[in-house]
Amino acid sequence: MAIVESILDIPIQDPPEEDFCSTDLTWTKFHTSEREDDVALIPYERVDAFIIGECSNVECPTRFHIERGRKRSLGSLKEYKNDEYLEYRLYWCSFGPENYGEGGGVLPSRRYRLNTRNRAARPQSMRGCTCHFVVKRLYARPSLALIIYNYNDRRHVNKSGFICHGPLDRDAIGPGAKKIPYICNEIQQQTMSMIYLGIPEENVLEKHIEGIQRYCSSNAKVNSLASQYVHKLGMIIKRSTHELDLDDQASIRMWVERNKKSIFFYQDTSEEDPFILGIQTEWQLQQMIRFGLRSLIAADSTFGIKRLKYPLCTLLVFDSRQHALPVAWVITRSFAKSDVSKWMKALFDRARSVEPGWKVSGFLIDDAAAETDPIRDIFCCPVLFSLWRVRRSWLRNIVKKCNNIEVQREIFKRLGEIVYSIWSGVDTRIALDELAKDFVDQTAFMEYFKASWVPKIEMWLSTIGTLPLASQEASGAIEAYHVKLKAKLFDDSHLGALQRVDWLVHKLTTELHSSYWLDRYADESDSFQNVKEEYIASTSWHRALQIPDSAITLNDQNRLFAKVLSQKDSNLARLVWNPGSEFAFCDCSWSMQGNLCKHVIKVNMICKSHHGYQPSMSFQSYKEILINLWKKPMDDSVSLDLSIAWTHQMLDQIQKLVELTSSNDIGSVVNNLPLKWFSKKGRTYVGKPSSALPLPSSSKGMKTAVVSKKNRKRKRLSRLR
């Protein structure tokens, strides 16, 4: 092996295979004053291909996780060596490095623990494997990655030097264990998810065999063992129960002890502290880091406050299709600032421990009484408000308590006008008095409204007027998750268990978690077409996009209603009253249940391009924020000039992002962007070619162009000059 003392002497390798591993590379001994390592230099964009190749080792198939990571920004170092890192990540085999067996013993391999006495092992059971490597993205040459692999660390062995997982593992137990095909985390999760969702066993077995055939050839023995595996796993799941103890509090303590890796915060009930349980599986953590980075997090708060023992708060991110994806569940009755700060900080620190530079761009809340200080202090981002909860609550009770559909439409319209009036200076008390007088005969609804909303309406309207408002797409996505959660939890067969926390935890971590895991897997792997189609159409926003513009007819004379022609039955048309408003009312069954339906969303999309219709509340809120930025004291002229300059710059950037998101020809938009963008090998870069950083391939990810703070500041100051 060649020995070099400078990174510049190491050849760059780019194997032609789609995926490649360490055996496909020629390794060089890199000598420094401190140590010698085996290294190889590859294009940074091929790192994922290398990791996939390493995971596909026939003798020791595995997964690699990021054990430790660090980042720097370009321009942060004035002086640097050729081997300084821009990004540093330590990848470790997921069967190591520690052992988590009871008493400190080595755990038997996970694929051999599937029996009724010894439950199926956790997906990331540790076996003490020492295999690990480092990937350095070079500071001097960001387009290259240096892979550092000590020769001894390339083998999947424990500290004693024995193979500790895979087909050659000598500690495998059980009859015929050496012949059992390898079942990776993804296959196991896929099989479990299908069983939890009630898919027939023969269909589960078919998909399971397809998965293991990636690691071994198909034969009668493999198929027989796979059938036994699926059957046993189904029996374990069927026989599993949420009641680990008759006492609910003791049961949840036992669950917490057994599932420490899925818990980011736990506080048992005491005289001083309330009960708080924060749940986040490893997969949810990965999704939060992936989709939450420089994007949005939303909260579906206070779910089940009247029916569950403890209310449930769900933290959501918006995935690649802008659907709400649950990434953490918090079960607690306390909404005090100190308690919220505890679990929020624990969640944020967990994400930062995996991705040190992780941060979000905004946090959406749906409760006017929610504490916003912990969000601003911990997540360091703006807080937005979503109208979906108040809209849904009002509409459901209007439909439930008022029998006349014309009265329902008018009440809902008037409530919408009260909300819109926060920007027109109308006195809320006068508007509420007029509402009570005009609908005095609607006794049931007015009693509900006076008891539940009038005492706190000022707080809600103040929050709506103060915070930026979330869009209809975001509101529809959060509502879609809420509806799915309600259907899963409030099934008639489970009503007797609603006051048990262990039952709630069991439902969340099995059925609901499996449902969203399979949705994402079906979409990204282009498999399970029926699951994928249902997932794509799971929000009203996406269903609205399937309605052609020609199916919409606006009543331009008085703008009272719009007609939406059904795509399935040409003789059927839906009426949408008060078009162009978030408080539009549709006569379809989905809307009559209080939900934001596709007809309302589609009509509002059309109304945006017609004069005379009011803008959406989110746009109205956005415009109000810009106007407030403009309202600077006239005697402070320099400050006013600076505000105008910043506002115009922000508007320009937002306009470019809007064009980028909506354009079918991204290239034409990229050419007009203020920063220097260029494309290379199918990836988009920003900055100078010598030091440019690649941007994510999705249009959403392009918002997060990675440019150092110093460069950004320099560009902004040069424009202001």
CORVEN-V247144 format. One record per backbone hydrogen bond with DSSP energy under -0.5 kcal/mol. CO is the residue of the C=O (numbers start at 0). NH is the residue of the N-H. Records with the same first field share a line. If there is no record, write none. Layout:
# CORVEN-V247144
CO = NH  NH
This chain:
# CORVEN-V247144
1 = 28
3 = 30
5 = 8
6 = 9
8 = 10
10 = 40
12 = 42
19 = 52
20 = 23
21 = 24
24 = 26
27 = 29  38
28 = 3  30
29 = 36
34 = 31
36 = 29  38
37 = 148
38 = 27
39 = 41  146
40 = 12
41 = 144
42 = 45
43 = 46
45 = 49
46 = 50
47 = 51
48 = 19  52
49 = 53
50 = 54
51 = 55
53 = 56
54 = 61
58 = 167
62 = 93
64 = 66  91
67 = 89
69 = 87
72 = 75
75 = 77
80 = 83
83 = 138
85 = 71
86 = 136
87 = 69
88 = 90  134
89 = 66  67
90 = 132
91 = 64
92 = 95
94 = 126  127  128
97 = 127
100 = 103
101 = 104
104 = 100
108 = 111
109 = 112  120
112 = 114
116 = 118
117 = 114
121 = 124
125 = 106
130 = 92
132 = 90
133 = 135  147
134 = 88  136
135 = 137  145
136 = 85  86
140 = 143
142 = 43
143 = 137
144 = 41  146
145 = 135  147
146 = 39  148
147 = 133
148 = 37
149 = 152  153
150 = 153
151 = 154
152 = 131
154 = 156
155 = 163
156 = 129
157 = 160
161 = 157
162 = 169
165 = 168
168 = 171
173 = 176
175 = 178  179
176 = 179
181 = 183
183 = 187
184 = 188
185 = 189
186 = 190
187 = 191
188 = 192
189 = 193
190 = 194
191 = 195
192 = 196
193 = 198
194 = 197
199 = 202  203
200 = 204
201 = 205
202 = 206
203 = 207
204 = 208
205 = 209
206 = 210
207 = 211
208 = 212
210 = 213
211 = 214  215
218 = 222
219 = 223
220 = 224
221 = 225
222 = 226
223 = 227
224 = 228
225 = 229
226 = 230
227 = 231
228 = 232
229 = 233
230 = 234
231 = 235
232 = 236
233 = 237
234 = 238
235 = 239
241 = 243
245 = 247
246 = 250
247 = 251
248 = 252
249 = 253
250 = 254
251 = 255
252 = 256
253 = 257
254 = 258
258 = 261
259 = 262
261 = 279
264 = 277
266 = 275
272 = 269
274 = 332
275 = 266
276 = 278  330
277 = 263  264
278 = 328
280 = 284
281 = 285
282 = 286
283 = 287
284 = 288
285 = 289
286 = 290
287 = 291
288 = 292
291 = 294
294 = 360  361
295 = 317
296 = 363
297 = 315
298 = 300
299 = 313
301 = 304
302 = 311
303 = 307
310 = 331
311 = 302
312 = 329
313 = 299
314 = 326  327
315 = 297
316 = 318  324
318 = 321
322 = 318
324 = 316
327 = 314
328 = 278
329 = 312  331
330 = 276
335 = 339
336 = 340
337 = 341
338 = 342
339 = 343
340 = 344
341 = 345
342 = 346
343 = 347
344 = 348
345 = 349
346 = 350
347 = 351
348 = 352
349 = 353
350 = 353  354
354 = 357
358 = 293
360 = 381
361 = 296
362 = 383
363 = 298
364 = 385
366 = 369
371 = 375
372 = 376
373 = 377
374 = 378  379
381 = 362
382 = 467
383 = 364
384 = 469
386 = 390
387 = 391
388 = 392
389 = 393
390 = 394
391 = 395
392 = 396
393 = 397
394 = 398
395 = 399
396 = 400
397 = 401
403 = 407
404 = 408
405 = 409
406 = 410
407 = 411
408 = 412
409 = 413
410 = 414
411 = 415
412 = 416
413 = 417
414 = 418
415 = 419
416 = 420
418 = 421
419 = 422
420 = 423  424  425
426 = 430
427 = 431
428 = 432
429 = 433
430 = 434
431 = 435
432 = 436
433 = 437
434 = 438
436 = 439
438 = 441
440 = 442
441 = 445
442 = 446
443 = 447
444 = 448
445 = 449
446 = 450
447 = 451
448 = 452  453
449 = 454
452 = 455  456
453 = 456
455 = 459
456 = 460
457 = 461
458 = 462
459 = 463
460 = 464
461 = 465
462 = 466
467 = 384
470 = 474
471 = 475
472 = 476
473 = 477
474 = 478
475 = 479
476 = 480
477 = 481
478 = 482
479 = 483
480 = 484
481 = 485
482 = 486
483 = 487
484 = 488
485 = 489
490 = 493
491 = 494
493 = 496
494 = 497
496 = 499
497 = 308
499 = 503
500 = 504
501 = 505
502 = 506
503 = 507
504 = 508
505 = 509
506 = 511
507 = 512
509 = 513
510 = 514
511 = 515
512 = 516
513 = 517
514 = 518
515 = 519
516 = 520
517 = 521
518 = 522
519 = 523
520 = 524
521 = 525  526
527 = 530  531
528 = 532
529 = 533
530 = 534
531 = 535
532 = 536
534 = 537
535 = 538
538 = 542
539 = 543
540 = 544
541 = 545
542 = 545
543 = 546
545 = 547
547 = 550
548 = 551
550 = 564
552 = 562
553 = 555
554 = 558
559 = 577
560 = 554
561 = 575
562 = 552  564
563 = 573
568 = 571
571 = 565
573 = 563
574 = 576  586
575 = 561
576 = 584
577 = 580
580 = 583
584 = 576
587 = 591
588 = 592
589 = 592  594
590 = 593
594 = 596
596 = 600
597 = 601
598 = 602
599 = 603
600 = 604
601 = 605
602 = 606
603 = 607
605 = 608
606 = 609
609 = 612
615 = 619
616 = 620
617 = 621
618 = 622
619 = 623
620 = 624
621 = 625
622 = 626
623 = 627
624 = 628
625 = 629
626 = 630
629 = 631
632 = 635
634 = 636
635 = 639
636 = 640
637 = 641
638 = 642
639 = 643
640 = 644
641 = 645
642 = 646
643 = 647
644 = 648
645 = 649
646 = 650
647 = 651
648 = 652
649 = 653
650 = 654
651 = 655
652 = 656
653 = 657
654 = 658
655 = 659
656 = 660
657 = 661
658 = 662
663 = 665
664 = 667  668
665 = 669
666 = 670
668 = 671
669 = 672
674 = 676
675 = 686
677 = 684
679 = 682
682 = 679
683 = 694
684 = 677
685 = 692
687 = 690  691
692 = 685
697 = 701
699 = 702
700 = 703
701 = 704
704 = 706
707 = 711
708 = 712
709 = 713
710 = 714
711 = 715
712 = 716
713 = 717
714 = 718
715 = 719
716 = 720
